[in-house]
């Protein structure tokens, strides 16, 4: 094993794990592979992540958090609520399309990991619906949207648009006409929320 020059951090381990997943897939990537890539023993990796499942959960969370972080900037932006909601939903769809289309092997690997880590997925969905709730609440406060319960409306919007962000629908995201279908759902959603 080669000696490492940079200190071993959880972030470096997650980066190496992602690379191993990209190369070998979820079924074949091991903690030993990650450790070898980092030039350390697998025991050293286990000092940062107690189990293989914990490591896989952390790398899954990291992957999902990239989308949440990108979208959070839209939530705090200065756009009017209707434009903000349209921008946020389009941003979510675009992020998911890129994940599926830009690196299909890694997307397939993460689809396996997401299925293994339902608590991580639940946290991700709670974060996303929380962001939607904030947008809808802002719209209600400004008189743009009508909703007796913005959290319930946010979950309904999230569910209604699932075809455009749920990985189960990924094969449809590159089909002709998907952008028109997305625009129609966006228009209907916004009309349904208007005060």
Biotite code that builds the C-alpha atoms (Angstrom):
import biotite.structure as struc

atoms = struc.array([
    struc.Atom([0.000, 0.000, 0.000], chain_id="A", res_id=1, res_name="UNK", atom_name="CA", element="C"),
    struc.Atom([1.226, 3.449, -0.873], chain_id="A", res_id=2, res_name="UNK", atom_name="CA", element="C"),
    struc.Atom([1.541, 5.955, 1.936], chain_id="A", res_id=3, res_name="UNK", atom_name="CA", element="C"),
    struc.Atom([-0.928, 8.810, 1.809], chain_id="A", res_id=4, res_name="UNK", atom_name="CA", element="C"),
    struc.Atom([0.254, 12.388, 2.015], chain_id="A", res_id=5, res_name="UNK", atom_name="CA", element="C"),
    struc.Atom([-3.038, 14.087, 2.825], chain_id="A", res_id=6, res_name="UNK", atom_name="CA", element="C"),
    struc.Atom([-4.803, 13.313, 6.089], chain_id="A", res_id=7, res_name="UNK", atom_name="CA", element="C"),
    struc.Atom([-7.538, 10.732, 5.850], chain_id="A", res_id=8, res_name="UNK", atom_name="CA", element="C"),
    struc.Atom([-10.901, 12.444, 6.311], chain_id="A", res_id=9, res_name="UNK", atom_name="CA", element="C"),
    struc.Atom([-14.455, 11.175, 5.965], chain_id="A", res_id=10, res_name="UNK", atom_name="CA", element="C"),
    struc.Atom([-14.767, 13.323, 2.819], chain_id="A", res_id=11, res_name="UNK", atom_name="CA", element="C"),
    struc.Atom([-11.745, 11.631, 1.196], chain_id="A", res_id=12, res_name="UNK", atom_name="CA", element="C"),
    struc.Atom([-13.183, 8.238, 2.081], chain_id="A", res_id=13, res_name="UNK", atom_name="CA", element="C"),
    struc.Atom([-16.533, 9.194, 0.534], chain_id="A", res_id=14, res_name="UNK", atom_name="CA", element="C"),
    struc.Atom([-14.817, 10.435, -2.635], chain_id="A", res_id=15, res_name="UNK", atom_name="CA", element="C"),
    struc.Atom([-12.856, 7.175, -2.927], chain_id="A", res_id=16, res_name="UNK", atom_name="CA", element="C"),
    struc.Atom([-15.996, 5.142, -2.244], chain_id="A", res_id=17, res_name="UNK", atom_name="CA", element="C"),
    struc.Atom([-17.860, 6.970, -4.976], chain_id="A", res_id=18, res_name="UNK", atom_name="CA", element="C"),
    struc.Atom([-15.028, 6.236, -7.402], chain_id="A", res_id=19, res_name="UNK", atom_name="CA", element="C"),
    struc.Atom([-15.058, 2.542, -6.454], chain_id="A", res_id=20, res_name="UNK", atom_name="CA", element="C"),
    struc.Atom([-18.819, 2.429, -6.923], chain_id="A", res_id=21, res_name="UNK", atom_name="CA", element="C"),
    struc.Atom([-18.424, 4.067, -10.328], chain_id="A", res_id=22, res_name="UNK", atom_name="CA", element="C"),
    struc.Atom([-15.818, 1.488, -11.349], chain_id="A", res_id=23, res_name="UNK", atom_name="CA", element="C"),
    struc.Atom([-17.199, -1.685, -9.805], chain_id="A", res_id=24, res_name="UNK", atom_name="CA", element="C"),
    struc.Atom([-20.874, -1.095, -9.005], chain_id="A", res_id=25, res_name="UNK", atom_name="CA", element="C"),
    struc.Atom([-22.658, -1.619, -5.704], chain_id="A", res_id=26, res_name="UNK", atom_name="CA", element="C"),
    struc.Atom([-22.385, -5.416, -5.800], chain_id="A", res_id=27, res_name="UNK", atom_name="CA", element="C"),
    struc.Atom([-18.596, -5.553, -6.233], chain_id="A", res_id=28, res_name="UNK", atom_name="CA", element="C"),
    struc.Atom([-17.191, -2.422, -4.574], chain_id="A", res_id=29, res_name="UNK", atom_name="CA", element="C"),
    struc.Atom([-15.734, -3.313, -1.172], chain_id="A", res_id=30, res_name="UNK", atom_name="CA", element="C"),
    struc.Atom([-14.281, -1.446, 1.772], chain_id="A", res_id=31, res_name="UNK", atom_name="CA", element="C"),
    struc.Atom([-10.974, -3.166, 0.958], chain_id="A", res_id=32, res_name="UNK", atom_name="CA", element="C"),
    struc.Atom([-11.092, -1.580, -2.528], chain_id="A", res_id=33, res_name="UNK", atom_name="CA", element="C"),
    struc.Atom([-11.722, 1.839, -0.969], chain_id="A", res_id=34, res_name="UNK", atom_name="CA", element="C"),
    struc.Atom([-8.889, 1.378, 1.522], chain_id="A", res_id=35, res_name="UNK", atom_name="CA", element="C"),
    struc.Atom([-6.501, 0.227, -1.207], chain_id="A", res_id=36, res_name="UNK", atom_name="CA", element="C"),
    struc.Atom([-7.340, 3.282, -3.322], chain_id="A", res_id=37, res_name="UNK", atom_name="CA", element="C"),
    struc.Atom([-6.567, 5.490, -0.317], chain_id="A", res_id=38, res_name="UNK", atom_name="CA", element="C"),
    struc.Atom([-3.364, 3.619, 0.579], chain_id="A", res_id=39, res_name="UNK", atom_name="CA", element="C"),
    struc.Atom([-4.633, 2.615, 4.027], chain_id="A", res_id=40, res_name="UNK", atom_name="CA", element="C"),
    struc.Atom([-5.891, -0.528, 5.713], chain_id="A", res_id=41, res_name="UNK", atom_name="CA", element="C"),
    struc.Atom([-9.584, -1.328, 5.702], chain_id="A", res_id=42, res_name="UNK", atom_name="CA", element="C"),
    struc.Atom([-9.451, -1.033, 9.501], chain_id="A", res_id=43, res_name="UNK", atom_name="CA", element="C"),
    struc.Atom([-8.514, 2.631, 9.070], chain_id="A", res_id=44, res_name="UNK", atom_name="CA", element="C"),
    struc.Atom([-11.622, 3.201, 6.956], chain_id="A", res_id=45, res_name="UNK", atom_name="CA", element="C"),
    struc.Atom([-13.699, 1.479, 9.640], chain_id="A", res_id=46, res_name="UNK", atom_name="CA", element="C"),
    struc.Atom([-12.459, 4.008, 12.191], chain_id="A", res_id=47, res_name="UNK", atom_name="CA", element="C"),
    struc.Atom([-14.397, 6.644, 10.274], chain_id="A", res_id=48, res_name="UNK", atom_name="CA", element="C"),
    struc.Atom([-17.370, 4.483, 9.230], chain_id="A", res_id=49, res_name="UNK", atom_name="CA", element="C"),
    struc.Atom([-18.113, 1.604, 11.603], chain_id="A", res_id=50, res_name="UNK", atom_name="CA", element="C"),
    struc.Atom([-19.727, -0.665, 9.015], chain_id="A", res_id=51, res_name="UNK", atom_name="CA", element="C"),
    struc.Atom([-19.954, -1.091, 5.273], chain_id="A", res_id=52, res_name="UNK", atom_name="CA", element="C"),
    struc.Atom([-23.660, -0.192, 5.539], chain_id="A", res_id=53, res_name="UNK", atom_name="CA", element="C"),
    struc.Atom([-22.802, 3.059, 7.340], chain_id="A", res_id=54, res_name="UNK", atom_name="CA", element="C"),
    struc.Atom([-20.284, 3.944, 4.612], chain_id="A", res_id=55, res_name="UNK", atom_name="CA", element="C"),
    struc.Atom([-22.783, 3.165, 1.862], chain_id="A", res_id=56, res_name="UNK", atom_name="CA", element="C"),
    struc.Atom([-25.449, 5.222, 3.655], chain_id="A", res_id=57, res_name="UNK", atom_name="CA", element="C"),
    struc.Atom([-23.053, 8.165, 3.977], chain_id="A", res_id=58, res_name="UNK", atom_name="CA", element="C"),
    struc.Atom([-22.115, 8.095, 0.307], chain_id="A", res_id=59, res_name="UNK", atom_name="CA", element="C"),
    struc.Atom([-25.798, 7.874, -0.640], chain_id="A", res_id=60, res_name="UNK", atom_name="CA", element="C"),
    struc.Atom([-26.631, 10.854, 1.603], chain_id="A", res_id=61, res_name="UNK", atom_name="CA", element="C"),
    struc.Atom([-23.754, 12.830, 0.045], chain_id="A", res_id=62, res_name="UNK", atom_name="CA", element="C"),
    struc.Atom([-25.074, 12.085, -3.448], chain_id="A", res_id=63, res_name="UNK", atom_name="CA", element="C"),
    struc.Atom([-28.647, 13.097, -2.578], chain_id="A", res_id=64, res_name="UNK", atom_name="CA", element="C"),
    struc.Atom([-27.522, 16.194, -0.657], chain_id="A", res_id=65, res_name="UNK", atom_name="CA", element="C"),
    struc.Atom([-25.960, 17.638, -3.803], chain_id="A", res_id=66, res_name="UNK", atom_name="CA", element="C"),
    struc.Atom([-29.439, 18.043, -5.258], chain_id="A", res_id=67, res_name="UNK", atom_name="CA", element="C"),
    struc.Atom([-30.883, 19.488, -2.036], chain_id="A", res_id=68, res_name="UNK", atom_name="CA", element="C"),
    struc.Atom([-28.071, 22.026, -1.738], chain_id="A", res_id=69, res_name="UNK", atom_name="CA", element="C"),
    struc.Atom([-28.524, 23.219, -5.312], chain_id="A", res_id=70, res_name="UNK", atom_name="CA", element="C"),
    struc.Atom([-32.260, 23.664, -4.826], chain_id="A", res_id=71, res_name="UNK", atom_name="CA", element="C"),
    struc.Atom([-31.942, 25.442, -1.472], chain_id="A", res_id=72, res_name="UNK", atom_name="CA", element="C"),
    struc.Atom([-30.475, 28.459, -3.277], chain_id="A", res_id=73, res_name="UNK", atom_name="CA", element="C"),
    struc.Atom([-33.691, 28.761, -5.268], chain_id="A", res_id=74, res_name="UNK", atom_name="CA", element="C"),
    struc.Atom([-35.794, 28.710, -2.082], chain_id="A", res_id=75, res_name="UNK", atom_name="CA", element="C"),
    struc.Atom([-33.900, 31.677, -0.630], chain_id="A", res_id=76, res_name="UNK", atom_name="CA", element="C"),
    struc.Atom([-33.809, 33.580, -3.928], chain_id="A", res_id=77, res_name="UNK", atom_name="CA", element="C"),
    struc.Atom([-35.649, 36.787, -4.733], chain_id="A", res_id=78, res_name="UNK", atom_name="CA", element="C"),
    struc.Atom([-38.017, 35.473, -7.431], chain_id="A", res_id=79, res_name="UNK", atom_name="CA", element="C"),
    struc.Atom([-41.765, 35.754, -6.909], chain_id="A", res_id=80, res_name="UNK", atom_name="CA", element="C"),
    struc.Atom([-43.214, 32.527, -5.431], chain_id="A", res_id=81, res_name="UNK", atom_name="CA", element="C"),
    struc.Atom([-44.764, 31.279, -8.687], chain_id="A", res_id=82, res_name="UNK", atom_name="CA", element="C"),
    struc.Atom([-41.513, 31.711, -10.613], chain_id="A", res_id=83, res_name="UNK", atom_name="CA", element="C"),
    struc.Atom([-39.586, 30.262, -7.690], chain_id="A", res_id=84, res_name="UNK", atom_name="CA", element="C"),
    struc.Atom([-41.783, 27.151, -7.582], chain_id="A", res_id=85, res_name="UNK", atom_name="CA", element="C"),
    struc.Atom([-41.458, 26.684, -11.348], chain_id="A", res_id=86, res_name="UNK", atom_name="CA", element="C"),
    struc.Atom([-37.665, 27.182, -11.131], chain_id="A", res_id=87, res_name="UNK", atom_name="CA", element="C"),
    struc.Atom([-37.347, 24.769, -8.172], chain_id="A", res_id=88, res_name="UNK", atom_name="CA", element="C"),
    struc.Atom([-39.344, 21.975, -9.831], chain_id="A", res_id=89, res_name="UNK", atom_name="CA", element="C"),
    struc.Atom([-37.450, 22.460, -13.103], chain_id="A", res_id=90, res_name="UNK", atom_name="CA", element="C"),
    struc.Atom([-34.181, 22.389, -11.145], chain_id="A", res_id=91, res_name="UNK", atom_name="CA", element="C"),
    struc.Atom([-35.148, 19.122, -9.469], chain_id="A", res_id=92, res_name="UNK", atom_name="CA", element="C"),
    struc.Atom([-36.083, 17.539, -12.795], chain_id="A", res_id=93, res_name="UNK", atom_name="CA", element="C"),
    struc.Atom([-32.903, 18.780, -14.454], chain_id="A", res_id=94, res_name="UNK", atom_name="CA", element="C"),
    struc.Atom([-30.719, 17.519, -11.593], chain_id="A", res_id=95, res_name="UNK", atom_name="CA", element="C"),
    struc.Atom([-32.294, 14.069, -11.774], chain_id="A", res_id=96, res_name="UNK", atom_name="CA", element="C"),
    struc.Atom([-32.015, 13.980, -15.580], chain_id="A", res_id=97, res_name="UNK", atom_name="CA", element="C"),
    struc.Atom([-28.320, 14.820, -15.358], chain_id="A", res_id=98, res_name="UNK", atom_name="CA", element="C"),
    struc.Atom([-27.657, 12.215, -12.709], chain_id="A", res_id=99, res_name="UNK", atom_name="CA", element="C"),
    struc.Atom([-29.324, 9.549, -14.840], chain_id="A", res_id=100, res_name="UNK", atom_name="CA", element="C"),
    struc.Atom([-27.956, 10.671, -18.202], chain_id="A", res_id=101, res_name="UNK", atom_name="CA", element="C"),
    struc.Atom([-24.451, 11.905, -17.442], chain_id="A", res_id=102, res_name="UNK", atom_name="CA", element="C"),
    struc.Atom([-23.251, 8.828, -15.566], chain_id="A", res_id=103, res_name="UNK", atom_name="CA", element="C"),
    struc.Atom([-25.758, 5.983, -16.044], chain_id="A", res_id=104, res_name="UNK", atom_name="CA", element="C"),
    struc.Atom([-23.528, 3.378, -14.364], chain_id="A", res_id=105, res_name="UNK", atom_name="CA", element="C"),
    struc.Atom([-23.197, 5.462, -11.218], chain_id="A", res_id=106, res_name="UNK", atom_name="CA", element="C"),
    struc.Atom([-26.918, 6.289, -11.313], chain_id="A", res_id=107, res_name="UNK", atom_name="CA", element="C"),
    struc.Atom([-27.728, 2.557, -11.460], chain_id="A", res_id=108, res_name="UNK", atom_name="CA", element="C"),
    struc.Atom([-25.366, 1.970, -8.544], chain_id="A", res_id=109, res_name="UNK", atom_name="CA", element="C"),
    struc.Atom([-26.975, 4.711, -6.505], chain_id="A", res_id=110, res_name="UNK", atom_name="CA", element="C"),
    struc.Atom([-30.415, 3.325, -7.286], chain_id="A", res_id=111, res_name="UNK", atom_name="CA", element="C"),
    struc.Atom([-29.285, 0.131, -5.520], chain_id="A", res_id=112, res_name="UNK", atom_name="CA", element="C"),
    struc.Atom([-27.859, 2.100, -2.593], chain_id="A", res_id=113, res_name="UNK", atom_name="CA", element="C"),
    struc.Atom([-30.997, 4.230, -2.273], chain_id="A", res_id=114, res_name="UNK", atom_name="CA", element="C"),
    struc.Atom([-33.067, 1.042, -1.984], chain_id="A", res_id=115, res_name="UNK", atom_name="CA", element="C"),
    struc.Atom([-30.771, -0.104, 0.856], chain_id="A", res_id=116, res_name="UNK", atom_name="CA", element="C"),
    struc.Atom([-30.967, 3.207, 2.726], chain_id="A", res_id=117, res_name="UNK", atom_name="CA", element="C"),
    struc.Atom([-34.629, 4.051, 3.164], chain_id="A", res_id=118, res_name="UNK", atom_name="CA", element="C"),
    struc.Atom([-33.913, 6.333, 6.144], chain_id="A", res_id=119, res_name="UNK", atom_name="CA", element="C"),
    struc.Atom([-31.515, 8.381, 4.018], chain_id="A", res_id=120, res_name="UNK", atom_name="CA", element="C"),
    struc.Atom([-34.145, 8.614, 1.278], chain_id="A", res_id=121, res_name="UNK", atom_name="CA", element="C"),
    struc.Atom([-36.820, 9.594, 3.798], chain_id="A", res_id=122, res_name="UNK", atom_name="CA", element="C"),
    struc.Atom([-34.559, 12.385, 5.094], chain_id="A", res_id=123, res_name="UNK", atom_name="CA", element="C"),
    struc.Atom([-33.919, 13.552, 1.527], chain_id="A", res_id=124, res_name="UNK", atom_name="CA", element="C"),
    struc.Atom([-37.628, 13.636, 0.704], chain_id="A", res_id=125, res_name="UNK", atom_name="CA", element="C"),
    struc.Atom([-38.349, 15.469, 3.971], chain_id="A", res_id=126, res_name="UNK", atom_name="CA", element="C"),
    struc.Atom([-35.718, 18.056, 3.044], chain_id="A", res_id=127, res_name="UNK", atom_name="CA", element="C"),
    struc.Atom([-37.143, 18.506, -0.457], chain_id="A", res_id=128, res_name="UNK", atom_name="CA", element="C"),
    struc.Atom([-40.749, 18.772, 0.737], chain_id="A", res_id=129, res_name="UNK", atom_name="CA", element="C"),
    struc.Atom([-39.562, 21.195, 3.426], chain_id="A", res_id=130, res_name="UNK", atom_name="CA", element="C"),
    struc.Atom([-38.108, 23.391, 0.694], chain_id="A", res_id=131, res_name="UNK", atom_name="CA", element="C"),
    struc.Atom([-41.364, 23.181, -1.251], chain_id="A", res_id=132, res_name="UNK", atom_name="CA", element="C"),
    struc.Atom([-43.300, 24.049, 1.898], chain_id="A", res_id=133, res_name="UNK", atom_name="CA", element="C"),
    struc.Atom([-41.190, 27.191, 2.335], chain_id="A", res_id=134, res_name="UNK", atom_name="CA", element="C"),
    struc.Atom([-41.927, 28.282, -1.244], chain_id="A", res_id=135, res_name="UNK", atom_name="CA", element="C"),
    struc.Atom([-45.653, 27.617, -0.920], chain_id="A", res_id=136, res_name="UNK", atom_name="CA", element="C"),
    struc.Atom([-45.794, 29.336, 2.486], chain_id="A", res_id=137, res_name="UNK", atom_name="CA", element="C"),
    struc.Atom([-44.111, 32.383, 0.960], chain_id="A", res_id=138, res_name="UNK", atom_name="CA", element="C"),
    struc.Atom([-46.711, 32.329, -1.818], chain_id="A", res_id=139, res_name="UNK", atom_name="CA", element="C"),
    struc.Atom([-49.530, 32.160, 0.724], chain_id="A", res_id=140, res_name="UNK", atom_name="CA", element="C"),
    struc.Atom([-47.993, 34.989, 2.758], chain_id="A", res_id=141, res_name="UNK", atom_name="CA", element="C"),
    struc.Atom([-47.756, 37.178, -0.353], chain_id="A", res_id=142, res_name="UNK", atom_name="CA", element="C"),
    struc.Atom([-51.277, 36.326, -1.505], chain_id="A", res_id=143, res_name="UNK", atom_name="CA", element="C"),
    struc.Atom([-50.084, 34.491, -4.629], chain_id="A", res_id=144, res_name="UNK", atom_name="CA", element="C"),
    struc.Atom([-51.083, 30.974, -3.505], chain_id="A", res_id=145, res_name="UNK", atom_name="CA", element="C"),
    struc.Atom([-54.093, 29.618, -1.656], chain_id="A", res_id=146, res_name="UNK", atom_name="CA", element="C"),
    struc.Atom([-53.369, 26.727, 0.679], chain_id="A", res_id=147, res_name="UNK", atom_name="CA", element="C"),
    struc.Atom([-54.842, 25.984, 4.092], chain_id="A", res_id=148, res_name="UNK", atom_name="CA", element="C"),
    struc.Atom([-51.801, 23.813, 4.857], chain_id="A", res_id=149, res_name="UNK", atom_name="CA", element="C"),
    struc.Atom([-48.615, 24.548, 2.850], chain_id="A", res_id=150, res_name="UNK", atom_name="CA", element="C"),
    struc.Atom([-46.935, 21.337, 4.088], chain_id="A", res_id=151, res_name="UNK", atom_name="CA", element="C"),
    struc.Atom([-49.813, 19.208, 2.758], chain_id="A", res_id=152, res_name="UNK", atom_name="CA", element="C"),
    struc.Atom([-49.774, 21.148, -0.510], chain_id="A", res_id=153, res_name="UNK", atom_name="CA", element="C"),
    struc.Atom([-46.000, 20.717, -0.771], chain_id="A", res_id=154, res_name="UNK", atom_name="CA", element="C"),
    struc.Atom([-46.292, 16.950, -0.414], chain_id="A", res_id=155, res_name="UNK", atom_name="CA", element="C"),
    struc.Atom([-49.089, 16.905, -2.999], chain_id="A", res_id=156, res_name="UNK", atom_name="CA", element="C"),
    struc.Atom([-46.940, 18.900, -5.456], chain_id="A", res_id=157, res_name="UNK", atom_name="CA", element="C"),
    struc.Atom([-44.004, 16.573, -4.802], chain_id="A", res_id=158, res_name="UNK", atom_name="CA", element="C"),
    struc.Atom([-46.170, 13.503, -5.397], chain_id="A", res_id=159, res_name="UNK", atom_name="CA", element="C"),
    struc.Atom([-47.870, 14.995, -8.460], chain_id="A", res_id=160, res_name="UNK", atom_name="CA", element="C"),
    struc.Atom([-44.502, 15.661, -10.098], chain_id="A", res_id=161, res_name="UNK", atom_name="CA", element="C"),
    struc.Atom([-42.890, 12.337, -9.136], chain_id="A", res_id=162, res_name="UNK", atom_name="CA", element="C"),
    struc.Atom([-42.698, 11.210, -12.771], chain_id="A", res_id=163, res_name="UNK", atom_name="CA", element="C"),
    struc.Atom([-40.045, 13.903, -13.196], chain_id="A", res_id=164, res_name="UNK", atom_name="CA", element="C"),
    struc.Atom([-37.844, 13.161, -10.182], chain_id="A", res_id=165, res_name="UNK", atom_name="CA", element="C"),
    struc.Atom([-38.477, 9.643, -8.882], chain_id="A", res_id=166, res_name="UNK", atom_name="CA", element="C"),
    struc.Atom([-35.639, 7.389, -10.137], chain_id="A", res_id=167, res_name="UNK", atom_name="CA", element="C"),
    struc.Atom([-38.180, 4.686, -10.990], chain_id="A", res_id=168, res_name="UNK", atom_name="CA", element="C"),
    struc.Atom([-39.167, 6.878, -13.953], chain_id="A", res_id=169, res_name="UNK", atom_name="CA", element="C"),
    struc.Atom([-35.591, 7.538, -15.144], chain_id="A", res_id=170, res_name="UNK", atom_name="CA", element="C"),
    struc.Atom([-35.997, 5.578, -18.414], chain_id="A", res_id=171, res_name="UNK", atom_name="CA", element="C"),
    struc.Atom([-38.716, 8.076, -19.438], chain_id="A", res_id=172, res_name="UNK", atom_name="CA", element="C"),
    struc.Atom([-36.611, 11.194, -18.805], chain_id="A", res_id=173, res_name="UNK", atom_name="CA", element="C"),
    struc.Atom([-34.872, 11.113, -22.180], chain_id="A", res_id=174, res_name="UNK", atom_name="CA", element="C"),
    struc.Atom([-37.933, 10.259, -24.261], chain_id="A", res_id=175, res_name="UNK", atom_name="CA", element="C"),
    struc.Atom([-39.311, 12.706, -26.827], chain_id="A", res_id=176, res_name="UNK", atom_name="CA", element="C"),
    struc.Atom([-42.074, 14.865, -25.425], chain_id="A", res_id=177, res_name="UNK", atom_name="CA", element="C"),
    struc.Atom([-40.977, 14.642, -21.779], chain_id="A", res_id=178, res_name="UNK", atom_name="CA", element="C"),
    struc.Atom([-40.262, 18.386, -21.586], chain_id="A", res_id=179, res_name="UNK", atom_name="CA", element="C"),
    struc.Atom([-43.752, 19.190, -22.907], chain_id="A", res_id=180, res_name="UNK", atom_name="CA", element="C"),
    struc.Atom([-45.307, 16.781, -20.405], chain_id="A", res_id=181, res_name="UNK", atom_name="CA", element="C"),
    struc.Atom([-43.315, 18.422, -17.616], chain_id="A", res_id=182, res_name="UNK", atom_name="CA", element="C"),
    struc.Atom([-44.399, 21.919, -18.704], chain_id="A", res_id=183, res_name="UNK", atom_name="CA", element="C"),
    struc.Atom([-48.059, 20.822, -18.726], chain_id="A", res_id=184, res_name="UNK", atom_name="CA", element="C"),
    struc.Atom([-47.794, 19.422, -15.180], chain_id="A", res_id=185, res_name="UNK", atom_name="CA", element="C"),
    struc.Atom([-46.040, 22.601, -14.012], chain_id="A", res_id=186, res_name="UNK", atom_name="CA", element="C"),
    struc.Atom([-48.750, 24.817, -15.501], chain_id="A", res_id=187, res_name="UNK", atom_name="CA", element="C"),
    struc.Atom([-51.517, 22.709, -13.933], chain_id="A", res_id=188, res_name="UNK", atom_name="CA", element="C"),
    struc.Atom([-49.753, 22.712, -10.548], chain_id="A", res_id=189, res_name="UNK", atom_name="CA", element="C"),
    struc.Atom([-49.320, 26.472, -10.522], chain_id="A", res_id=190, res_name="UNK", atom_name="CA", element="C"),
    struc.Atom([-52.937, 27.058, -11.595], chain_id="A", res_id=191, res_name="UNK", atom_name="CA", element="C"),
    struc.Atom([-54.058, 24.791, -8.759], chain_id="A", res_id=192, res_name="UNK", atom_name="CA", element="C"),
    struc.Atom([-52.130, 26.816, -6.171], chain_id="A", res_id=193, res_name="UNK", atom_name="CA", element="C"),
    struc.Atom([-53.115, 30.293, -7.318], chain_id="A", res_id=194, res_name="UNK", atom_name="CA", element="C"),
    struc.Atom([-55.145, 32.337, -4.898], chain_id="A", res_id=195, res_name="UNK", atom_name="CA", element="C"),
])
